[in-house]
Amino acid sequence: MAVPKQRHTKSRRNKRRMHLYLKTPIFSICPKCGKEVLPHTICWHCGYYKGIEVVDVLKKLTKKEKKQRQREMKAKEKEEGGTAKEESISWEGLSRK
């Protein structure tokens, strides 16, 4: 069995362990609902990935939770609809068409 001939110093030990730490996860924002999600994953709040509904989130919720979630989604769509109209009226938007 291999046994080290000399003791490793604290600095050598710490140099080896320099890369052993937890990194904070980087979140992106879901374009559909605006919640934070990990990149390249389904949003578990609305069930969309790249603009396509992958998971029906409302299916597993209770009746009260369904109503609340639907209200949140409608409010978010109204906010997006208002900003989309402003963008289409700009000169840059008109010149592109």
Helices and strands as residue ranges (DSSP letters): H 10-16, G 17-19, E 28-29, E 36-37, E 48-49, E 52-53, G 57-60, H 63-89, H 91-96
